[in-house]
């Protein structure tokens, strides 16, 4: 029996679509699992300041302790620990604008 070319193409397309769907499902499950493990209610970043292209200073609340950390690509160092009353003097950090908001503003500016 000699299968037709059209039948072979449909058969190949079906298995390719099935493989792509399987890859998508596995990627979705891995991403969802990683997102649930990443959130920790005991660790909160209160403030951060970039001091270089890949370096920054973080003020972090870990189990009620206020820590100031230096973060670089290779290491994290404890700089100091703050008292809770020092936290009141910390200026509120402005939330960075969402990428979609920036993109909409950019597109509106280009259209005009």
Backbone as JSON Lines, residues from 0, in Angstrom:
{"i":0,"aa":"X","n":[0.84,-1.17,0.0],"ca":[0.0,0.0,0.0],"c":[0.88,1.23,0.0]}
{"i":1,"aa":"X","n":[0.54,2.14,-0.85],"ca":[1.32,3.36,-1.02],"c":[0.49,4.53,-0.47]}
{"i":2,"aa":"X","n":[0.87,5.11,0.71],"ca":[0.08,6.23,1.24],"c":[0.24,7.48,0.38]}
{"i":3,"aa":"X","n":[-0.81,8.25,0.37],"ca":[-0.77,9.47,-0.45],"c":[0.1,10.53,0.24]}
{"i":4,"aa":"X","n":[0.57,11.46,-0.54],"ca":[1.4,12.56,-0.03],"c":[0.57,13.43,0.93]}
{"i":5,"aa":"X","n":[-0.66,13.71,0.59],"ca":[-1.52,14.53,1.44],"c":[-1.74,13.89,2.81]}
{"i":6,"aa":"X","n":[-1.95,12.57,2.81],"ca":[-2.15,11.87,4.07],"c":[-0.9,11.91,4.93]}
{"i":7,"aa":"X","n":[0.26,11.78,4.29],"ca":[1.52,11.83,5.04],"c":[1.74,13.23,5.61]}
{"i":8,"aa":"X","n":[1.37,14.27,4.85],"ca":[1.52,15.63,5.35],"c":[0.62,15.88,6.56]}
{"i":9,"aa":"X","n":[-0.64,15.43,6.46],"ca":[-1.55,15.59,7.59],"c":[-1.07,14.83,8.81]}
{"i":10,"aa":"X","n":[-0.58,13.63,8.6],"ca":[-0.05,12.82,9.7],"c":[1.14,13.53,10.35]}
{"i":11,"aa":"X","n":[2.05,14.07,9.55],"ca":[3.21,14.8,10.09],"c":[2.77,16.06,10.81]}
{"i":12,"aa":"X","n":[1.82,16.78,10.23],"ca":[1.33,18.0,10.87],"c":[0.66,17.68,12.21]}
{"i":13,"aa":"X","n":[-0.11,16.61,12.28],"ca":[-0.77,16.22,13.52],"c":[0.25,15.95,14.61]}
{"i":14,"aa":"X","n":[1.28,15.17,14.33],"ca":[2.28,14.85,15.35],"c":[3.13,16.06,15.72]}
{"i":15,"aa":"X","n":[3.39,16.94,14.78],"ca":[4.12,18.17,15.09],"c":[3.29,19.07,16.0]}
{"i":16,"aa":"X","n":[2.0,19.2,15.7],"ca":[1.11,20.01,16.55],"c":[0.99,19.4,17.93]}
{"i":17,"aa":"X","n":[0.91,18.08,18.01],"ca":[0.83,17.4,19.3],"c":[2.11,17.62,20.12]}
{"i":18,"aa":"X","n":[3.26,17.55,19.48],"ca":[4.54,17.78,20.18],"c":[4.64,19.23,20.66]}
{"i":19,"aa":"X","n":[4.2,20.18,19.83],"ca":[4.24,21.6,20.23],"c":[3.3,21.84,21.4]}
{"i":20,"aa":"X","n":[2.12,21.23,21.37],"ca":[1.19,21.4,22.48],"c":[1.76,20.79,23.76]}
{"i":21,"aa":"X","n":[2.41,19.66,23.66],"ca":[3.02,19.04,24.82],"c":[4.13,19.91,25.4]}
{"i":22,"aa":"X","n":[4.95,20.48,24.56],"ca":[6.02,21.39,25.01],"c":[5.41,22.6,25.7]}
{"i":23,"aa":"X","n":[4.34,23.16,25.14],"ca":[3.69,24.33,25.74],"c":[3.13,23.99,27.11]}
{"i":24,"aa":"X","n":[2.49,22.83,27.26],"ca":[1.91,22.42,28.54],"c":[3.0,22.23,29.59]}
{"i":25,"aa":"X","n":[4.09,21.58,29.22],"ca":[5.19,21.37,30.17],"c":[5.8,22.71,30.58]}
{"i":26,"aa":"X","n":[6.01,23.62,29.65],"ca":[6.56,24.94,29.97],"c":[5.62,25.71,30.89]}
{"i":27,"aa":"X","n":[4.33,25.62,30.64],"ca":[3.34,26.3,31.49],"c":[3.39,25.75,32.91]}
{"i":28,"aa":"X","n":[3.44,24.45,33.04],"ca":[3.46,23.83,34.37],"c":[4.74,24.17,35.13]}
{"i":29,"aa":"X","n":[5.87,24.18,34.44],"ca":[7.13,24.53,35.09],"c":[7.11,25.99,35.53]}
{"i":30,"aa":"X","n":[6.61,26.87,34.69],"ca":[6.55,28.3,35.03],"c":[5.6,28.52,36.2]}
{"i":31,"aa":"X","n":[4.47,27.86,36.21],"ca":[3.5,28.02,37.29],"c":[4.08,27.5,38.6]}
{"i":32,"aa":"X","n":[4.77,26.37,38.56],"ca":[5.37,25.8,39.74],"c":[6.48,26.69,40.29]}
{"i":33,"aa":"X","n":[7.28,27.27,39.41],"ca":[8.37,28.15,39.85],"c":[7.81,29.42,40.48]}
{"i":34,"aa":"X","n":[6.71,29.93,39.96],"ca":[6.12,31.16,40.51],"c":[5.56,30.93,41.91]}
{"i":35,"aa":"X","n":[5.0,29.77,42.16],"ca":[4.45,29.5,43.49],"c":[5.55,29.29,44.51]}
{"i":36,"aa":"X","n":[6.68,28.72,44.11],"ca":[7.79,28.5,45.02],"c":[8.57,29.78,45.29]}
{"i":37,"aa":"X","n":[8.54,30.74,44.36],"ca":[9.36,31.94,44.48],"c":[8.82,32.91,45.54]}
{"i":38,"aa":"X","n":[7.52,32.94,45.75],"ca":[6.97,33.91,46.69],"c":[7.15,33.41,48.12]}
{"i":39,"aa":"X","n":[7.67,34.29,48.98],"ca":[7.88,33.95,50.38],"c":[7.37,35.13,51.21]}
{"i":40,"aa":"X","n":[6.32,34.93,52.0],"ca":[5.76,36.05,52.76],"c":[6.68,36.55,53.87]}
{"i":41,"aa":"X","n":[7.71,35.79,54.22],"ca":[8.61,36.21,55.29],"c":[9.74,37.12,54.82]}
{"i":42,"aa":"X","n":[9.88,37.29,53.52],"ca":[10.93,38.13,52.95],"c":[10.26,39.2,52.09]}
{"i":43,"aa":"X","n":[10.5,40.48,52.45],"ca":[9.91,41.59,51.69],"c":[11.01,42.59,51.38]}
{"i":44,"aa":"X","n":[11.08,43.02,50.12],"ca":[12.01,44.07,49.72],"c":[11.32,45.4,49.98]}
{"i":45,"aa":"X","n":[11.87,46.18,50.9],"ca":[11.25,47.46,51.26],"c":[11.73,48.59,50.36]}
{"i":46,"aa":"X","n":[12.99,48.54,49.95],"ca":[13.54,49.58,49.08],"c":[14.77,49.0,48.37]}
{"i":47,"aa":"X","n":[15.08,49.57,47.22],"ca":[16.29,49.18,46.51],"c":[16.81,50.36,45.71]}
{"i":48,"aa":"X","n":[18.12,50.41,45.58],"ca":[18.76,51.5,44.83],"c":[19.9,50.91,44.01]}
{"i":49,"aa":"X","n":[19.87,51.16,42.73],"ca":[20.94,50.72,41.87],"c":[22.15,51.62,42.07]}
{"i":50,"aa":"X","n":[23.31,51.02,42.22],"ca":[24.54,51.8,42.38],"c":[25.54,51.49,41.27]}
{"i":51,"aa":"X","n":[25.14,50.71,40.31],"ca":[25.98,50.36,39.18],"c":[25.16,49.55,38.19]}
{"i":52,"aa":"X","n":[25.76,49.14,37.1],"ca":[25.0,48.41,36.09],"c":[24.41,47.1,36.62]}
{"i":53,"aa":"X","n":[25.12,46.43,37.52],"ca":[24.63,45.16,38.04],"c":[24.75,45.07,39.56]}
{"i":54,"aa":"X","n":[24.91,46.2,40.21],"ca":[25.02,46.24,41.66],"c":[23.9,47.1,42.23]}
{"i":55,"aa":"X","n":[23.43,46.71,43.42],"ca":[22.39,47.5,44.06],"c":[22.42,47.27,45.57]}
{"i":56,"aa":"X","n":[21.76,48.19,46.26],"ca":[21.59,48.1,47.7],"c":[20.12,47.84,47.97]}
{"i":57,"aa":"X","n":[19.85,46.88,48.85],"ca":[18.49,46.49,49.17],"c":[18.22,46.7,50.65]}
{"i":58,"aa":"X","n":[17.04,47.17,50.97],"ca":[16.56,47.19,52.35],"c":[15.47,46.12,52.4]}
{"i":59,"aa":"X","n":[15.71,45.1,53.24],"ca":[14.87,43.91,53.24],"c":[14.35,43.64,54.65]}
{"i":60,"aa":"X","n":[13.08,43.25,54.73],"ca":[12.49,42.81,55.99],"c":[12.44,41.29,55.96]}
{"i":61,"aa":"X","n":[13.23,40.65,56.83],"ca":[13.27,39.2,56.91],"c":[12.84,38.8,58.32]}
{"i":62,"aa":"X","n":[11.66,38.24,58.44],"ca":[11.13,37.8,59.73],"c":[11.17,38.9,60.78]}
{"i":63,"aa":"X","n":[10.85,40.12,60.38],"ca":[10.8,41.25,61.31],"c":[12.12,41.97,61.49]}
{"i":64,"aa":"X","n":[13.21,41.46,60.97],"ca":[14.5,42.13,61.05],"c":[14.71,42.95,59.78]}
{"i":65,"aa":"X","n":[15.16,44.19,59.94],"ca":[15.39,45.08,58.8],"c":[16.88,45.02,58.46]}
{"i":66,"aa":"X","n":[17.2,44.48,57.27],"ca":[18.58,44.3,56.85],"c":[18.88,45.18,55.64]}
{"i":67,"aa":"X","n":[20.08,45.74,55.6],"ca":[20.56,46.46,54.43],"c":[21.6,45.56,53.77]}
{"i":68,"aa":"X","n":[21.33,45.18,52.51],"ca":[22.17,44.22,51.81],"c":[22.8,44.86,50.58]}
{"i":69,"aa":"X","n":[24.03,44.5,50.3],"ca":[24.69,44.84,49.04],"c":[24.57,43.65,48.12]}
{"i":70,"aa":"X","n":[24.08,43.86,46.92],"ca":[23.84,42.76,45.97],"c":[24.64,43.0,44.7]}
{"i":71,"aa":"X","n":[25.42,41.99,44.31],"ca":[26.14,42.01,43.04],"c":[25.9,40.67,42.36]}
{"i":72,"aa":"X","n":[26.32,40.52,41.11],"ca":[26.07,39.24,40.43],"c":[26.71,38.03,41.13]}
{"i":73,"aa":"X","n":[27.79,38.27,41.86],"ca":[28.51,37.15,42.46],"c":[28.22,36.91,43.93]}
{"i":74,"aa":"X","n":[27.72,37.92,44.64],"ca":[27.53,37.73,46.07],"c":[26.52,38.71,46.63]}
{"i":75,"aa":"X","n":[26.08,38.41,47.86],"ca":[25.2,39.28,48.63],"c":[25.86,39.48,49.99]}
{"i":76,"aa":"X","n":[26.06,40.74,50.4],"ca":[26.72,41.06,51.66],"c":[25.77,41.81,52.57]}
{"i":77,"aa":"X","n":[25.83,41.49,53.87],"ca":[25.08,42.24,54.86],"c":[25.87,43.51,55.17]}
{"i":78,"aa":"X","n":[25.26,44.66,54.9],"ca":[25.93,45.93,55.17],"c":[25.67,46.39,56.59]}
{"i":79,"aa":"X","n":[24.39,46.34,57.02],"ca":[24.04,46.72,58.39],"c":[22.64,46.22,58.68]}
{"i":80,"aa":"X","n":[22.28,46.29,59.94],"ca":[20.91,45.98,60.35],"c":[20.33,47.24,60.95]}
{"i":81,"aa":"X","n":[19.11,47.59,60.54],"ca":[18.46,48.8,61.01],"c":[17.49,48.49,62.14]}
{"i":82,"aa":"X","n":[17.32,49.47,63.01],"ca":[16.3,49.37,64.05],"c":[14.95,49.7,63.44]}
{"i":83,"aa":"X","n":[13.86,49.19,64.0],"ca":[12.53,49.47,63.43],"c":[12.21,50.96,63.36]}
{"i":84,"aa":"X","n":[12.73,51.76,64.31],"ca":[12.45,53.2,64.25],"c":[13.19,53.87,63.1]}
{"i":85,"aa":"X","n":[14.29,53.28,62.63],"ca":[14.99,53.82,61.46],"c":[14.16,53.64,60.2]}
{"i":86,"aa":"X","n":[13.33,52.65,60.2],"ca":[12.48,52.37,59.03],"c":[11.48,53.49,58.8]}
{"i":87,"aa":"X","n":[11.07,54.18,59.85],"ca":[10.11,55.29,59.71],"c":[10.73,56.44,58.92]}
{"i":88,"aa":"X","n":[12.05,56.59,58.98],"ca":[12.74,57.66,58.26],"c":[12.99,57.31,56.8]}
{"i":89,"aa":"X","n":[12.72,56.09,56.42],"ca":[12.95,55.65,55.05],"c":[11.91,56.27,54.14]}
{"i":90,"aa":"X","n":[12.35,56.97,53.11],"ca":[11.42,57.61,52.18],"c":[10.68,56.54,51.39]}
{"i":91,"aa":"X","n":[9.38,56.76,51.14],"ca":[8.64,55.76,50.37],"c":[9.2,55.68,48.95]}
{"i":92,"aa":"X","n":[9.28,54.47,48.46],"ca":[9.84,54.21,47.14],"c":[8.74,54.28,46.1]}
{"i":93,"aa":"X","n":[8.97,55.07,45.06],"ca":[8.0,55.16,43.97],"c":[8.04,53.87,43.17]}
{"i":94,"aa":"X","n":[6.86,53.35,42.84],"ca":[6.8,52.14,42.04],"c":[7.19,52.45,40.6]}
{"i":95,"aa":"X","n":[8.06,51.63,40.01],"ca":[8.4,51.86,38.61],"c":[7.19,51.64,37.73]}
{"i":96,"aa":"X","n":[7.1,52.42,36.67],"ca":[5.98,52.3,35.76],"c":[6.01,50.95,35.05]}
{"i":97,"aa":"X","n":[4.86,50.45,34.81],"ca":[4.72,49.19,34.11],"c":[5.18,49.36,32.67]}
{"i":98,"aa":"X","n":[5.78,48.32,32.1],"ca":[6.27,48.36,30.74],"c":[5.15,48.69,29.75]}
{"i":99,"aa":"X","n":[3.97,48.12,29.98],"ca":[2.87,48.36,29.04],"c":[2.46,49.84,29.05]}
{"i":100,"aa":"X","n":[2.52,50.49,30.21],"ca":[2.19,51.92,30.29],"c":[3.22,52.73,29.51]}
{"i":101,"aa":"X","n":[4.5,52.41,29.7],"ca":[5.56,53.11,28.97],"c":[5.41,52.92,27.47]}
{"i":102,"aa":"X","n":[5.09,51.69,27.05],"ca":[4.93,51.41,25.62],"c":[3.76,52.2,25.04]}
{"i":103,"aa":"X","n":[2.65,52.27,25.76],"ca":[1.49,53.03,25.27],"c":[1.83,54.52,25.13]}
{"i":104,"aa":"X","n":[2.55,55.07,26.11],"ca":[2.94,56.46,26.03],"c":[3.88,56.7,24.85]}
{"i":105,"aa":"X","n":[4.8,55.79,24.64],"ca":[5.75,55.92,23.52],"c":[5.02,55.88,22.2]}
{"i":106,"aa":"X","n":[4.09,54.95,22.05],"ca":[3.35,54.82,20.8],"c":[2.49,56.05,20.56]}
{"i":107,"aa":"X","n":[1.84,56.59,21.59],"ca":[1.04,57.8,21.44],"c":[1.89,58.97,21.0]}
{"i":108,"aa":"X","n":[3.1,59.06,21.57],"ca":[4.0,60.16,21.2],"c":[4.45,60.04,19.75]}
{"i":109,"aa":"X","n":[4.69,58.8,19.29],"ca":[5.14,58.58,17.91],"c":[4.04,58.87,16.91]}
{"i":110,"aa":"X","n":[2.78,58.56,17.28],"ca":[1.64,58.73,16.36],"c":[1.37,60.19,16.12]}
{"i":111,"aa":"X","n":[1.53,61.03,17.11],"ca":[1.22,62.45,16.96],"c":[2.18,63.13,16.08]}
